[in-house]
Amino acid sequence: MKSSNVKWGSILRIAFLTLWMLFILFPLYWTVITSFKVPTDIYGQPTYIPGIDFTPTTSAWTYLFGEGKDRFLMGFMNSILIGLISSFFALVIGAMAAYGLARYKYKYGPMRNDDIAFTILSQRMMPPIVAAIALFIMFRFFGLLDTKLGMIIIYTWMNIPITVFLLKDYFAGISADLEHAAAIDGYSKFDQIRKIVLPLAKPGLASAFLLSFIFAWNEFLIALILTFQDAQTFPVFISGLNAQMEPKWSIISATGVVAILPPTLIAILMDKYIVSGLLKEQK
């Protein structure tokens, strides 16, 4: 009787997870098939199966890599470059701040380590629109409007708080005794961090980098305000397609499919580090 209950429990669990997976993946499937439709198929009755419900066409993809290739590739490469560089700098600066808050005791007036960490994180709670005008004026003054350098700076600044928040507790969870033992063996502080702390913190570092990149890749409002052409990012490029009198949904869907690929690829590359971190937290 007990084994029968376990069997039915497993079946129900698998069935639920399968349905949930289909529910999650359906919007992606719909986006993919829409990129192969003509307007009559998009605006007509819903069609689901290529080759049966509708005749697929590659006109949207031909446009992206043909007539619209220059703007498409510029937006794509701008987002890749800005996202990777800003995430790297946010990780480096945020990791140093997080390590300091995890290992040393600070006092700034009535504030202690946790208060300082919360103050840093609170910067991330502010809606970007609040600072939009001030950022525009400041960037215009320094000549950073519509530049990749300007976008790297602003995204680095915006990602540092979440990086500090994620890594502070992660560093605190690594025993300081390991560093003390390394110090006795003659390791410098730099070597202690490089050879002991950072390897143990790889899951946390990977998670922080991934979240920073996803934010930089998806961010729209600041990029819309601070870029016009040369540093235009991929989300702004996609919104430009939607701003036309008659949006070409097949082209928008095709760019949406492409937009999913870089974060997904980075997540796959860092999967082993992130999973090992989750398993460590469960132990």
C-alpha positions in Angstrom: 0.0 0.0 0.0 2.8 2.4 0.9 4.7 1.7 -2.3 1.5 2.3 -4.3 1.1 5.7 -2.6 4.7 6.6 -3.4 4.1 5.6 -7.0 1.0 7.7 -7.4 2.8 10.6 -5.7 5.6 10.4 -8.1 3.3 10.2 -11.1 1.3 13.3 -9.9 4.5 15.2 -9.3 5.9 14.4 -12.7 2.6 15.3 -14.3 2.4 18.6 -12.5 6.0 19.5 -13.4 5.4 18.6 -17.0 2.3 20.8 -17.2 4.1 23.6 -15.5 7.0 23.3 -17.9 4.6 23.5 -20.9 3.0 26.5 -19.4 6.4 28.2 -19.0 7.7 27.3 -22.4 4.5 28.1 -24.4 5.2 31.8 -24.7 8.7 31.0 -26.0 7.2 28.5 -28.5 4.6 31.1 -29.6 7.3 33.7 -30.1 9.4 31.3 -32.2 6.5 30.3 -34.5 5.3 33.9 -34.9 8.7 34.8 -36.3 7.9 32.4 -39.2 4.5 33.8 -39.9 3.1 36.3 -42.4 0.8 39.1 -41.3 -2.4 37.2 -42.4 -1.4 34.2 -40.1 -0.6 36.5 -37.2 -3.8 38.6 -37.3 -6.1 35.7 -38.4 -7.2 32.7 -36.4 -4.6 31.3 -34.0 -2.3 28.8 -35.6 0.0 26.6 -33.7 1.8 24.0 -35.9 4.1 25.1 -38.7 3.5 23.2 -41.9 0.0 22.2 -40.8 -1.8 25.3 -39.5 0.2 27.7 -41.6 3.0 27.8 -44.1 6.2 29.0 -42.4 8.3 31.8 -44.0 11.8 33.1 -43.2 11.0 36.7 -44.4 11.5 38.1 -40.9 14.9 36.4 -40.5 15.9 37.4 -44.0 15.1 41.0 -43.1 17.1 40.9 -39.9 20.2 39.5 -41.5 19.7 41.4 -44.8 18.1 44.8 -45.1 18.0 45.5 -41.3 21.3 43.8 -40.6 23.3 47.0 -39.7 21.0 48.3 -37.0 20.2 44.8 -35.7 23.9 43.9 -35.3 24.8 47.3 -33.9 22.2 47.0 -31.1 23.0 43.4 -30.5 26.8 43.9 -30.2 26.3 47.1 -28.1 24.3 45.2 -25.6 26.8 42.3 -25.5 29.8 44.6 -25.0 28.1 46.9 -22.5 26.5 44.0 -20.6 29.7 41.9 -20.3 32.0 44.8 -19.4 29.6 46.5 -16.9 28.9 43.1 -15.2 32.6 42.4 -14.9 33.3 45.7 -13.3 30.3 45.5 -11.0 31.4 42.0 -10.0 35.0 43.2 -9.2 34.0 46.3 -7.3 31.0 44.6 -5.6 33.1 41.6 -4.5 35.7 43.8 -2.9 33.0 45.7 -1.0 31.2 42.6 0.0 34.4 40.9 1.2 35.2 44.0 3.3 31.8 44.0 4.9 31.9 40.3 5.5 35.4 40.2 7.1 35.9 43.5 8.9 33.9 45.5 11.4 33.0 49.0 10.3 31.4 51.9 12.2 30.1 55.1 10.5 28.3 57.1 13.1 25.4 54.9 14.3 25.8 52.6 11.3 27.4 49.1 11.4 28.2 46.6 8.7 24.6 45.4 8.1 23.4 49.0 8.1 26.0 50.0 5.5 25.1 47.0 3.4 21.4 47.9 3.5 22.3 51.5 2.6 24.1 50.3 -0.5 21.2 48.0 -1.4 18.7 50.8 -1.0 20.2 52.6 -3.9 18.8 49.7 -6.1 15.3 50.3 -4.7 15.0 53.7 -6.3 13.0 53.7 -9.6 15.4 54.6 -12.4 12.9 57.3 -13.7 13.6 59.3 -10.5 17.2 59.9 -11.5 16.6 60.0 -15.3 16.7 63.8 -15.7 19.7 64.2 -13.4 21.6 61.5 -15.3 20.8 63.1 -18.7 22.1 66.5 -17.6 25.2 65.0 -16.0 26.0 62.8 -19.0 25.5 65.7 -21.4 27.9 67.8 -19.3 30.6 65.1 -19.4 30.0 64.3 -23.0 28.9 60.7 -22.3 25.5 60.8 -24.0 25.1 58.1 -26.6 28.5 56.5 -25.7 29.2 52.9 -24.8 31.5 54.2 -22.0 28.6 56.1 -20.5 26.3 53.0 -20.5 29.0 50.9 -19.0 29.5 53.4 -16.2 25.8 53.7 -15.4 25.1 49.9 -15.5 28.2 49.2 -13.4 26.9 51.7 -10.8 23.4 50.2 -10.9 24.6 46.6 -10.5 27.1 47.1 -7.6 24.4 47.1 -4.9 22.9 43.8 -5.9 26.4 42.3 -6.2 27.3 43.4 -2.7 24.0 42.1 -1.4 24.5 38.7 -3.0 28.2 38.2 -2.1 28.3 39.6 1.4 26.6 36.7 3.1 28.4 34.3 0.7 31.8 35.5 1.8 30.6 35.4 5.4 29.7 31.8 5.0 33.3 30.9 4.1 35.3 30.1 7.2 37.9 32.7 8.1 40.0 29.9 9.6 41.0 28.9 6.1 42.5 32.3 5.6 44.2 32.3 9.0 45.8 28.9 8.2 47.0 30.3 4.9 48.5 33.3 6.6 50.4 31.0 8.9 51.8 29.2 5.8 53.0 32.6 4.5 50.3 33.6 2.1 49.8 37.3 1.6 46.2 38.7 2.0 46.0 39.0 -1.8 47.0 35.3 -2.2 44.5 34.2 0.5 41.7 35.8 -1.4 42.9 34.7 -4.9 43.7 31.1 -4.0 41.2 30.3 -1.3 38.3 32.7 -1.0 37.5 33.3 -4.7 37.6 29.6 -5.7 35.2 28.7 -2.9 33.0 31.7 -3.9 32.6 30.7 -7.6 28.9 29.9 -7.3 28.1 33.2 -5.7 30.3 35.1 -8.2 28.7 33.3 -11.1 25.2 34.1 -9.8 26.1 37.8 -9.3 27.6 38.1 -12.8 24.6 36.4 -14.4 22.1 38.7 -12.6 24.1 41.7 -13.5 24.3 40.7 -17.1 20.6 40.0 -17.3 19.8 43.4 -15.9 22.2 45.2 -18.3 20.8 43.1 -21.2 17.2 43.8 -20.5 17.3 47.4 -19.2 15.3 49.7 -21.4 14.5 53.1 -19.8 18.0 54.4 -19.0 19.2 53.2 -22.4 16.3 54.9 -24.2 17.1 58.3 -22.5 20.9 58.2 -22.7 21.4 56.7 -26.2 20.2 57.8 -29.6 22.1 55.8 -32.3 25.8 54.9 -31.8 25.3 53.2 -28.3 21.8 52.1 -28.8 21.1 48.8 -27.0 19.1 45.8 -28.2 15.9 46.5 -26.2 15.8 50.1 -27.6 16.3 48.6 -31.1 13.4 46.2 -30.5 11.2 49.0 -29.2 11.9 51.0 -32.4 10.4 48.2 -34.4 7.3 48.4 -32.3 7.0 52.1 -32.7 6.2 51.9 -36.4 2.7 52.7 -37.7 2.2 49.0 -38.4 4.4 46.9 -36.1 5.9 43.9 -38.0 5.3 41.3 -35.3 7.2 38.6 -37.1 10.4 40.7 -37.1 9.8 41.7 -33.5 9.3 38.0 -32.6 12.5 37.1 -34.4 14.5 39.7 -32.5 12.9 38.5 -29.3 14.1 35.0 -30.0 17.7 36.3 -30.6 17.4 38.4 -27.4 16.9 35.2 -25.3 20.1 33.6 -26.5 22.9 35.5 -24.8 21.6 35.3 -21.2 20.6 31.6 -21.8 24.1 30.8 -23.1 25.8 32.5 -20.1 23.4 30.7 -17.7 24.3 27.3 -19.4 28.1 28.1 -19.2 27.8 29.0 -15.5 25.2 26.3 -14.6 27.7 24.0 -12.8 28.8 26.8 -10.5 25.3 27.9 -9.7 24.0 24.4 -9.1 26.9 23.6 -6.8 26.1 26.7 -4.8 22.5 25.7 -4.4 23.5 22.2 -3.3 26.0 23.7 -0.8 23.2 25.8 0.7 21.0 22.8 1.2 23.6 20.9 3.2 
